[in-house]
């Protein structure tokens, strides 16, 4: 099956995300499990947990159709001990929220070394942080997202994702996510079929596509190799519809959340239908 839908708002209560996903015809969706701009959110109320679980069952959506996204403040590569600990606390809070809501994965940007660590040391710091997080939680897979390669951010190259994942002690609870706009901005022209196959072939050889736990389908406002993370509505940016149609038809990407993070929510129903009919 193809699990396709946008990153929807959960404002008010987590169950609002399910209603918002259903309203646009989504077969999969993403959400933040707390305010993405806060370190720690107020505790989940038991009633909100129950209503979310009930709405999931009624929809019905399974956890495999949903890719929660971690907050933007979290930086597990941060070399500063105090700020790193703050990130760990926020990350653990979100993992515990996923546990409570019955969600089985959490998407995470790998973070920035802030030009104070080597790339290798920063990747190892992220892996060590993930090992600690896994030891303190249960049932939630951590999904590392590739990046556009801006500044000192990790994860724009397959070898960086590989190093992080290889350093995780429990291979059953680690995976990765590929964002099309990030990949394009990092310099991989996925519009070209040979480059597309070479890129995913390299991921398969280095990590294994069985570790692919989700994708973000975004067009790009910035041109190839810009290293700028600027999403555009599907078909309206530099990437164009053919790539997204190819992904939607590819059996390798079935049964994982294919998440639209495009800026115009009025176009989400149209984008979903286009992908489901590709």
TORBA-218889 format. One record per residue (C-alpha): x, y, z; residue number from 0; chain. Coordinates in Angstrom, 2 decimals. Layout:
N
<c1 = X, c2 = Y, c3 = Z, num = NUM, chaine = A>
...
//
This chain:
278
<c1 = 0.00, c2 = 0.00, c3 = 0.00, num = 0, chaine = A>
<c1 = 0.99, c2 = 3.62, c3 = -0.46, num = 1, chaine = A>
<c1 = 0.81, c2 = 5.73, c3 = 2.69, num = 2, chaine = A>
<c1 = 0.70, c2 = 9.31, c3 = 1.40, num = 3, chaine = A>
<c1 = -0.21, c2 = 12.51, c3 = 3.18, num = 4, chaine = A>
<c1 = 1.03, c2 = 15.81, c3 = 4.62, num = 5, chaine = A>
<c1 = 2.55, c2 = 16.95, c3 = 7.87, num = 6, chaine = A>
<c1 = -0.65, c2 = 18.08, c3 = 9.60, num = 7, chaine = A>
<c1 = -1.29, c2 = 20.27, c3 = 12.61, num = 8, chaine = A>
<c1 = -1.91, c2 = 18.69, c3 = 16.02, num = 9, chaine = A>
<c1 = -2.84, c2 = 22.01, c3 = 17.62, num = 10, chaine = A>
<c1 = -5.22, c2 = 21.62, c3 = 20.54, num = 11, chaine = A>
<c1 = -4.78, c2 = 17.89, c3 = 21.04, num = 12, chaine = A>
<c1 = -2.96, c2 = 15.05, c3 = 19.25, num = 13, chaine = A>
<c1 = -6.25, c2 = 13.65, c3 = 17.88, num = 14, chaine = A>
<c1 = -6.64, c2 = 16.87, c3 = 15.86, num = 15, chaine = A>
<c1 = -3.88, c2 = 15.57, c3 = 13.59, num = 16, chaine = A>
<c1 = -5.99, c2 = 12.54, c3 = 12.67, num = 17, chaine = A>
<c1 = -9.00, c2 = 14.70, c3 = 11.85, num = 18, chaine = A>
<c1 = -6.83, c2 = 16.99, c3 = 9.75, num = 19, chaine = A>
<c1 = -5.30, c2 = 14.05, c3 = 7.87, num = 20, chaine = A>
<c1 = -8.71, c2 = 12.54, c3 = 7.12, num = 21, chaine = A>
<c1 = -9.98, c2 = 15.92, c3 = 5.89, num = 22, chaine = A>
<c1 = -7.44, c2 = 16.00, c3 = 3.04, num = 23, chaine = A>
<c1 = -7.78, c2 = 12.32, c3 = 2.09, num = 24, chaine = A>
<c1 = -4.43, c2 = 11.23, c3 = 3.49, num = 25, chaine = A>
<c1 = -3.50, c2 = 7.56, c3 = 3.66, num = 26, chaine = A>
<c1 = -0.50, c2 = 8.47, c3 = 5.85, num = 27, chaine = A>
<c1 = 0.61, c2 = 11.60, c3 = 7.67, num = 28, chaine = A>
<c1 = 3.16, c2 = 13.29, c3 = 9.93, num = 29, chaine = A>
<c1 = 2.77, c2 = 15.40, c3 = 13.07, num = 30, chaine = A>
<c1 = 4.72, c2 = 16.97, c3 = 15.90, num = 31, chaine = A>
<c1 = 4.03, c2 = 15.27, c3 = 19.22, num = 32, chaine = A>
<c1 = 4.72, c2 = 18.57, c3 = 21.03, num = 33, chaine = A>
<c1 = 5.44, c2 = 22.16, c3 = 20.06, num = 34, chaine = A>
<c1 = 8.48, c2 = 21.88, c3 = 17.78, num = 35, chaine = A>
<c1 = 9.92, c2 = 25.18, c3 = 19.01, num = 36, chaine = A>
<c1 = 9.89, c2 = 24.24, c3 = 22.71, num = 37, chaine = A>
<c1 = 12.36, c2 = 22.09, c3 = 24.60, num = 38, chaine = A>
<c1 = 9.76, c2 = 20.38, c3 = 26.78, num = 39, chaine = A>
<c1 = 5.99, c2 = 20.44, c3 = 26.37, num = 40, chaine = A>
<c1 = 3.33, c2 = 20.08, c3 = 29.03, num = 41, chaine = A>
<c1 = 2.62, c2 = 16.43, c3 = 29.88, num = 42, chaine = A>
<c1 = 0.10, c2 = 14.57, c3 = 27.75, num = 43, chaine = A>
<c1 = -3.24, c2 = 14.28, c3 = 29.49, num = 44, chaine = A>
<c1 = -4.63, c2 = 10.75, c3 = 29.83, num = 45, chaine = A>
<c1 = -7.78, c2 = 11.88, c3 = 28.02, num = 46, chaine = A>
<c1 = -5.76, c2 = 13.17, c3 = 25.07, num = 47, chaine = A>
<c1 = -3.86, c2 = 9.88, c3 = 24.82, num = 48, chaine = A>
<c1 = -7.11, c2 = 7.91, c3 = 24.89, num = 49, chaine = A>
<c1 = -8.79, c2 = 10.13, c3 = 22.28, num = 50, chaine = A>
<c1 = -5.79, c2 = 9.82, c3 = 19.97, num = 51, chaine = A>
<c1 = -5.72, c2 = 6.05, c3 = 20.24, num = 52, chaine = A>
<c1 = -9.49, c2 = 5.84, c3 = 19.71, num = 53, chaine = A>
<c1 = -9.29, c2 = 8.12, c3 = 16.65, num = 54, chaine = A>
<c1 = -6.44, c2 = 6.04, c3 = 15.22, num = 55, chaine = A>
<c1 = -8.52, c2 = 2.89, c3 = 15.50, num = 56, chaine = A>
<c1 = -11.61, c2 = 4.51, c3 = 14.04, num = 57, chaine = A>
<c1 = -9.85, c2 = 6.14, c3 = 11.06, num = 58, chaine = A>
<c1 = -8.25, c2 = 3.57, c3 = 10.72, num = 59, chaine = A>
<c1 = -4.58, c2 = 4.48, c3 = 10.69, num = 60, chaine = A>
<c1 = -1.82, c2 = 2.11, c3 = 11.79, num = 61, chaine = A>
<c1 = 1.46, c2 = 3.34, c3 = 13.30, num = 62, chaine = A>
<c1 = 3.27, c2 = 2.22, c3 = 10.12, num = 63, chaine = A>
<c1 = 1.36, c2 = 4.96, c3 = 8.23, num = 64, chaine = A>
<c1 = 2.56, c2 = 7.77, c3 = 10.48, num = 65, chaine = A>
<c1 = 5.96, c2 = 9.49, c3 = 10.68, num = 66, chaine = A>
<c1 = 6.11, c2 = 11.84, c3 = 13.69, num = 67, chaine = A>
<c1 = 8.78, c2 = 14.54, c3 = 13.40, num = 68, chaine = A>
<c1 = 11.04, c2 = 15.57, c3 = 16.27, num = 69, chaine = A>
<c1 = 11.38, c2 = 19.21, c3 = 17.27, num = 70, chaine = A>
<c1 = 13.85, c2 = 21.49, c3 = 15.54, num = 71, chaine = A>
<c1 = 15.76, c2 = 22.50, c3 = 18.67, num = 72, chaine = A>
<c1 = 17.18, c2 = 19.02, c3 = 19.22, num = 73, chaine = A>
<c1 = 20.85, c2 = 18.68, c3 = 18.25, num = 74, chaine = A>
<c1 = 22.36, c2 = 15.38, c3 = 19.33, num = 75, chaine = A>
<c1 = 25.69, c2 = 16.34, c3 = 17.72, num = 76, chaine = A>
<c1 = 26.13, c2 = 19.41, c3 = 19.91, num = 77, chaine = A>
<c1 = 29.61, c2 = 19.27, c3 = 21.50, num = 78, chaine = A>
<c1 = 28.59, c2 = 21.51, c3 = 24.43, num = 79, chaine = A>
<c1 = 27.74, c2 = 19.17, c3 = 27.36, num = 80, chaine = A>
<c1 = 24.98, c2 = 21.37, c3 = 28.81, num = 81, chaine = A>
<c1 = 23.24, c2 = 22.04, c3 = 25.50, num = 82, chaine = A>
<c1 = 23.63, c2 = 18.41, c3 = 24.46, num = 83, chaine = A>
<c1 = 21.92, c2 = 17.33, c3 = 27.67, num = 84, chaine = A>
<c1 = 19.11, c2 = 19.77, c3 = 26.95, num = 85, chaine = A>
<c1 = 18.67, c2 = 18.16, c3 = 23.54, num = 86, chaine = A>
<c1 = 18.69, c2 = 14.70, c3 = 25.09, num = 87, chaine = A>
<c1 = 15.98, c2 = 15.69, c3 = 27.55, num = 88, chaine = A>
<c1 = 13.79, c2 = 17.06, c3 = 24.78, num = 89, chaine = A>
<c1 = 14.38, c2 = 14.02, c3 = 22.59, num = 90, chaine = A>
<c1 = 13.52, c2 = 11.59, c3 = 25.38, num = 91, chaine = A>
<c1 = 10.37, c2 = 13.59, c3 = 26.11, num = 92, chaine = A>
<c1 = 9.26, c2 = 13.15, c3 = 22.50, num = 93, chaine = A>
<c1 = 10.10, c2 = 9.45, c3 = 22.45, num = 94, chaine = A>
<c1 = 8.02, c2 = 8.92, c3 = 25.59, num = 95, chaine = A>
<c1 = 5.13, c2 = 10.80, c3 = 23.95, num = 96, chaine = A>
<c1 = 5.35, c2 = 8.46, c3 = 20.96, num = 97, chaine = A>
<c1 = 5.28, c2 = 5.50, c3 = 23.36, num = 98, chaine = A>
<c1 = 2.15, c2 = 6.85, c3 = 25.05, num = 99, chaine = A>
<c1 = 0.36, c2 = 7.53, c3 = 21.76, num = 100, chaine = A>
<c1 = 1.22, c2 = 4.12, c3 = 20.31, num = 101, chaine = A>
<c1 = 3.46, c2 = 5.53, c3 = 17.55, num = 102, chaine = A>
<c1 = 6.32, c2 = 3.32, c3 = 16.43, num = 103, chaine = A>
<c1 = 8.85, c2 = 5.78, c3 = 14.91, num = 104, chaine = A>
<c1 = 10.22, c2 = 9.31, c3 = 15.33, num = 105, chaine = A>
<c1 = 11.93, c2 = 11.23, c3 = 12.54, num = 106, chaine = A>
<c1 = 15.01, c2 = 13.21, c3 = 13.58, num = 107, chaine = A>
<c1 = 17.40, c2 = 15.65, c3 = 11.92, num = 108, chaine = A>
<c1 = 20.89, c2 = 14.39, c3 = 12.81, num = 109, chaine = A>
<c1 = 22.05, c2 = 17.83, c3 = 13.95, num = 110, chaine = A>
<c1 = 25.04, c2 = 20.11, c3 = 13.52, num = 111, chaine = A>
<c1 = 28.64, c2 = 19.79, c3 = 14.67, num = 112, chaine = A>
<c1 = 28.77, c2 = 23.62, c3 = 14.82, num = 113, chaine = A>
<c1 = 32.26, c2 = 23.44, c3 = 13.25, num = 114, chaine = A>
<c1 = 33.60, c2 = 22.29, c3 = 16.61, num = 115, chaine = A>
<c1 = 33.85, c2 = 18.56, c3 = 15.83, num = 116, chaine = A>
<c1 = 34.91, c2 = 16.58, c3 = 12.81, num = 117, chaine = A>
<c1 = 32.09, c2 = 15.07, c3 = 10.79, num = 118, chaine = A>
<c1 = 33.14, c2 = 11.60, c3 = 11.95, num = 119, chaine = A>
<c1 = 33.21, c2 = 12.59, c3 = 15.63, num = 120, chaine = A>
<c1 = 29.85, c2 = 14.31, c3 = 15.30, num = 121, chaine = A>
<c1 = 28.26, c2 = 11.25, c3 = 13.67, num = 122, chaine = A>
<c1 = 29.63, c2 = 9.11, c3 = 16.49, num = 123, chaine = A>
<c1 = 28.20, c2 = 11.52, c3 = 19.07, num = 124, chaine = A>
<c1 = 24.77, c2 = 11.23, c3 = 17.46, num = 125, chaine = A>
<c1 = 24.99, c2 = 7.43, c3 = 17.48, num = 126, chaine = A>
<c1 = 26.03, c2 = 7.40, c3 = 21.15, num = 127, chaine = A>
<c1 = 23.09, c2 = 9.68, c3 = 21.97, num = 128, chaine = A>
<c1 = 20.71, c2 = 7.39, c3 = 20.11, num = 129, chaine = A>
<c1 = 22.04, c2 = 4.40, c3 = 22.04, num = 130, chaine = A>
<c1 = 21.26, c2 = 6.17, c3 = 25.29, num = 131, chaine = A>
<c1 = 17.78, c2 = 7.14, c3 = 24.07, num = 132, chaine = A>
<c1 = 17.02, c2 = 3.57, c3 = 22.99, num = 133, chaine = A>
<c1 = 18.14, c2 = 2.23, c3 = 26.36, num = 134, chaine = A>
<c1 = 15.66, c2 = 4.53, c3 = 28.11, num = 135, chaine = A>
<c1 = 12.65, c2 = 3.88, c3 = 25.84, num = 136, chaine = A>
<c1 = 10.79, c2 = 1.00, c3 = 24.22, num = 137, chaine = A>
<c1 = 9.14, c2 = 0.27, c3 = 20.91, num = 138, chaine = A>
<c1 = 9.97, c2 = 3.46, c3 = 19.00, num = 139, chaine = A>
<c1 = 12.36, c2 = 3.41, c3 = 16.02, num = 140, chaine = A>
<c1 = 14.54, c2 = 6.48, c3 = 15.51, num = 141, chaine = A>
<c1 = 14.53, c2 = 7.58, c3 = 11.87, num = 142, chaine = A>
<c1 = 17.47, c2 = 9.75, c3 = 10.76, num = 143, chaine = A>
<c1 = 16.64, c2 = 12.22, c3 = 7.98, num = 144, chaine = A>
<c1 = 19.09, c2 = 13.33, c3 = 5.31, num = 145, chaine = A>
<c1 = 19.79, c2 = 17.05, c3 = 5.03, num = 146, chaine = A>
<c1 = 20.54, c2 = 19.67, c3 = 2.39, num = 147, chaine = A>
<c1 = 24.15, c2 = 20.05, c3 = 3.52, num = 148, chaine = A>
<c1 = 23.71, c2 = 23.58, c3 = 4.80, num = 149, chaine = A>
<c1 = 26.39, c2 = 24.92, c3 = 7.12, num = 150, chaine = A>
<c1 = 27.67, c2 = 22.36, c3 = 9.60, num = 151, chaine = A>
<c1 = 24.63, c2 = 20.07, c3 = 9.45, num = 152, chaine = A>
<c1 = 25.22, c2 = 16.34, c3 = 9.24, num = 153, chaine = A>
<c1 = 23.48, c2 = 13.85, c3 = 7.00, num = 154, chaine = A>
<c1 = 23.69, c2 = 15.21, c3 = 3.47, num = 155, chaine = A>
<c1 = 25.75, c2 = 12.24, c3 = 2.27, num = 156, chaine = A>
<c1 = 24.93, c2 = 8.52, c3 = 2.42, num = 157, chaine = A>
<c1 = 28.23, c2 = 7.82, c3 = 4.18, num = 158, chaine = A>
<c1 = 27.23, c2 = 10.10, c3 = 7.06, num = 159, chaine = A>
<c1 = 23.90, c2 = 8.33, c3 = 7.51, num = 160, chaine = A>
<c1 = 25.78, c2 = 5.04, c3 = 7.29, num = 161, chaine = A>
<c1 = 28.22, c2 = 6.01, c3 = 10.04, num = 162, chaine = A>
<c1 = 25.44, c2 = 7.06, c3 = 12.42, num = 163, chaine = A>
<c1 = 23.36, c2 = 3.94, c3 = 11.81, num = 164, chaine = A>
<c1 = 26.40, c2 = 1.64, c3 = 12.05, num = 165, chaine = A>
<c1 = 27.10, c2 = 3.07, c3 = 15.52, num = 166, chaine = A>
<c1 = 23.67, c2 = 2.18, c3 = 16.89, num = 167, chaine = A>
<c1 = 23.62, c2 = -0.92, c3 = 19.06, num = 168, chaine = A>
<c1 = 20.04, c2 = -2.04, c3 = 18.30, num = 169, chaine = A>
<c1 = 19.57, c2 = -2.32, c3 = 14.53, num = 170, chaine = A>
<c1 = 15.87, c2 = -3.13, c3 = 15.00, num = 171, chaine = A>
<c1 = 15.18, c2 = 0.42, c3 = 16.25, num = 172, chaine = A>
<c1 = 17.08, c2 = 2.57, c3 = 13.79, num = 173, chaine = A>
<c1 = 16.25, c2 = 3.66, c3 = 10.25, num = 174, chaine = A>
<c1 = 16.50, c2 = 6.57, c3 = 7.86, num = 175, chaine = A>
<c1 = 14.30, c2 = 8.94, c3 = 5.89, num = 176, chaine = A>
<c1 = 15.06, c2 = 10.55, c3 = 2.53, num = 177, chaine = A>
<c1 = 13.77, c2 = 14.04, c3 = 1.78, num = 178, chaine = A>
<c1 = 13.68, c2 = 14.76, c3 = -1.94, num = 179, chaine = A>
<c1 = 14.23, c2 = 18.51, c3 = -1.60, num = 180, chaine = A>
<c1 = 17.16, c2 = 17.96, c3 = 0.76, num = 181, chaine = A>
<c1 = 18.68, c2 = 15.38, c3 = -1.58, num = 182, chaine = A>
<c1 = 18.33, c2 = 17.71, c3 = -4.57, num = 183, chaine = A>
<c1 = 19.80, c2 = 20.66, c3 = -2.64, num = 184, chaine = A>
<c1 = 22.71, c2 = 18.46, c3 = -1.54, num = 185, chaine = A>
<c1 = 23.63, c2 = 17.94, c3 = -5.19, num = 186, chaine = A>
<c1 = 21.96, c2 = 14.65, c3 = -6.20, num = 187, chaine = A>
<c1 = 19.87, c2 = 15.26, c3 = -9.31, num = 188, chaine = A>
<c1 = 17.18, c2 = 12.65, c3 = -8.75, num = 189, chaine = A>
<c1 = 15.38, c2 = 13.86, c3 = -11.89, num = 190, chaine = A>
<c1 = 17.93, c2 = 11.83, c3 = -13.85, num = 191, chaine = A>
<c1 = 16.97, c2 = 8.15, c3 = -13.78, num = 192, chaine = A>
<c1 = 20.58, c2 = 6.94, c3 = -13.67, num = 193, chaine = A>
<c1 = 21.41, c2 = 9.26, c3 = -10.76, num = 194, chaine = A>
<c1 = 18.18, c2 = 8.24, c3 = -9.03, num = 195, chaine = A>
<c1 = 19.09, c2 = 4.56, c3 = -9.24, num = 196, chaine = A>
<c1 = 22.72, c2 = 5.19, c3 = -8.31, num = 197, chaine = A>
<c1 = 21.69, c2 = 7.19, c3 = -5.21, num = 198, chaine = A>
<c1 = 19.27, c2 = 4.59, c3 = -3.90, num = 199, chaine = A>
<c1 = 21.68, c2 = 1.85, c3 = -4.93, num = 200, chaine = A>
<c1 = 24.36, c2 = 3.46, c3 = -2.78, num = 201, chaine = A>
<c1 = 21.97, c2 = 3.71, c3 = 0.16, num = 202, chaine = A>
<c1 = 21.11, c2 = 0.05, c3 = -0.29, num = 203, chaine = A>
<c1 = 24.76, c2 = -0.97, c3 = -0.44, num = 204, chaine = A>
<c1 = 25.85, c2 = 1.18, c3 = 2.51, num = 205, chaine = A>
<c1 = 22.84, c2 = 0.79, c3 = 4.82, num = 206, chaine = A>
<c1 = 20.13, c2 = -1.35, c3 = 3.22, num = 207, chaine = A>
<c1 = 16.82, c2 = -0.06, c3 = 1.90, num = 208, chaine = A>
<c1 = 15.14, c2 = -2.27, c3 = 4.50, num = 209, chaine = A>
<c1 = 16.16, c2 = 0.51, c3 = 6.93, num = 210, chaine = A>
<c1 = 14.17, c2 = 3.11, c3 = 4.96, num = 211, chaine = A>
<c1 = 11.31, c2 = 3.99, c3 = 7.33, num = 212, chaine = A>
<c1 = 9.81, c2 = 6.94, c3 = 5.46, num = 213, chaine = A>
<c1 = 10.30, c2 = 9.61, c3 = 2.83, num = 214, chaine = A>
<c1 = 9.52, c2 = 13.32, c3 = 2.55, num = 215, chaine = A>
<c1 = 8.23, c2 = 14.27, c3 = -0.89, num = 216, chaine = A>
<c1 = 8.98, c2 = 17.96, c3 = -1.43, num = 217, chaine = A>
<c1 = 9.72, c2 = 20.04, c3 = -4.48, num = 218, chaine = A>
<c1 = 12.47, c2 = 22.64, c3 = -4.15, num = 219, chaine = A>
<c1 = 12.44, c2 = 26.42, c3 = -4.44, num = 220, chaine = A>
<c1 = 16.23, c2 = 26.28, c3 = -4.76, num = 221, chaine = A>
<c1 = 18.18, c2 = 24.88, c3 = -7.68, num = 222, chaine = A>
<c1 = 20.38, c2 = 21.79, c3 = -7.69, num = 223, chaine = A>
<c1 = 23.28, c2 = 21.76, c3 = -5.19, num = 224, chaine = A>
<c1 = 22.13, c2 = 25.03, c3 = -3.56, num = 225, chaine = A>
<c1 = 22.42, c2 = 23.56, c3 = -0.04, num = 226, chaine = A>
<c1 = 19.31, c2 = 25.59, c3 = 0.81, num = 227, chaine = A>
<c1 = 16.38, c2 = 23.80, c3 = 2.48, num = 228, chaine = A>
<c1 = 13.42, c2 = 25.53, c3 = 0.83, num = 229, chaine = A>
<c1 = 10.38, c2 = 23.41, c3 = 0.09, num = 230, chaine = A>
<c1 = 7.96, c2 = 24.07, c3 = -2.76, num = 231, chaine = A>
<c1 = 4.61, c2 = 22.53, c3 = -3.74, num = 232, chaine = A>
<c1 = 4.91, c2 = 19.43, c3 = -5.89, num = 233, chaine = A>
<c1 = 5.47, c2 = 20.24, c3 = -9.55, num = 234, chaine = A>
<c1 = 6.00, c2 = 23.94, c3 = -8.87, num = 235, chaine = A>
<c1 = 9.72, c2 = 23.89, c3 = -8.10, num = 236, chaine = A>
<c1 = 12.99, c2 = 22.88, c3 = -9.73, num = 237, chaine = A>
<c1 = 12.34, c2 = 19.14, c3 = -9.31, num = 238, chaine = A>
<c1 = 8.99, c2 = 18.69, c3 = -11.07, num = 239, chaine = A>
<c1 = 6.27, c2 = 16.03, c3 = -11.02, num = 240, chaine = A>
<c1 = 8.04, c2 = 13.14, c3 = -12.84, num = 241, chaine = A>
<c1 = 10.29, c2 = 12.33, c3 = -9.86, num = 242, chaine = A>
<c1 = 7.39, c2 = 12.18, c3 = -7.42, num = 243, chaine = A>
<c1 = 5.36, c2 = 10.03, c3 = -9.80, num = 244, chaine = A>
<c1 = 8.32, c2 = 7.66, c3 = -10.14, num = 245, chaine = A>
<c1 = 8.62, c2 = 7.35, c3 = -6.36, num = 246, chaine = A>
<c1 = 4.89, c2 = 6.77, c3 = -5.95, num = 247, chaine = A>
<c1 = 5.01, c2 = 3.91, c3 = -8.49, num = 248, chaine = A>
<c1 = 8.16, c2 = 2.28, c3 = -7.09, num = 249, chaine = A>
<c1 = 7.44, c2 = -0.92, c3 = -5.14, num = 250, chaine = A>
<c1 = 10.53, c2 = -0.29, c3 = -2.98, num = 251, chaine = A>
<c1 = 8.71, c2 = 2.63, c3 = -1.34, num = 252, chaine = A>
<c1 = 5.42, c2 = 0.91, c3 = -0.55, num = 253, chaine = A>
<c1 = 4.26, c2 = 0.44, c3 = 3.04, num = 254, chaine = A>
<c1 = 6.24, c2 = 3.37, c3 = 4.45, num = 255, chaine = A>
<c1 = 4.95, c2 = 6.91, c3 = 5.08, num = 256, chaine = A>
<c1 = 5.49, c2 = 9.20, c3 = 2.08, num = 257, chaine = A>
<c1 = 5.06, c2 = 12.60, c3 = 3.67, num = 258, chaine = A>
<c1 = 4.29, c2 = 15.86, c3 = 1.87, num = 259, chaine = A>
<c1 = 5.82, c2 = 18.90, c3 = 3.60, num = 260, chaine = A>
<c1 = 4.82, c2 = 21.42, c3 = 0.96, num = 261, chaine = A>
<c1 = 3.90, c2 = 25.03, c3 = 1.83, num = 262, chaine = A>
<c1 = 0.41, c2 = 25.40, c3 = 0.32, num = 263, chaine = A>
<c1 = -2.01, c2 = 23.29, c3 = 2.34, num = 264, chaine = A>
<c1 = -4.82, c2 = 24.11, c3 = -0.10, num = 265, chaine = A>
<c1 = -3.00, c2 = 21.92, c3 = -2.63, num = 266, chaine = A>
<c1 = -2.56, c2 = 18.91, c3 = -0.33, num = 267, chaine = A>
<c1 = -5.71, c2 = 17.04, c3 = -1.48, num = 268, chaine = A>
<c1 = -4.68, c2 = 17.50, c3 = -5.11, num = 269, chaine = A>
<c1 = -1.10, c2 = 16.41, c3 = -4.42, num = 270, chaine = A>
<c1 = -2.30, c2 = 13.29, c3 = -2.58, num = 271, chaine = A>
<c1 = -4.68, c2 = 12.26, c3 = -5.38, num = 272, chaine = A>
<c1 = -2.00, c2 = 12.86, c3 = -8.01, num = 273, chaine = A>
<c1 = 0.46, c2 = 10.60, c3 = -6.17, num = 274, chaine = A>
<c1 = -2.08, c2 = 7.88, c3 = -5.43, num = 275, chaine = A>
<c1 = -3.04, c2 = 7.80, c3 = -9.12, num = 276, chaine = A>
<c1 = 0.53, c2 = 7.98, c3 = -10.47, num = 277, chaine = A>
//
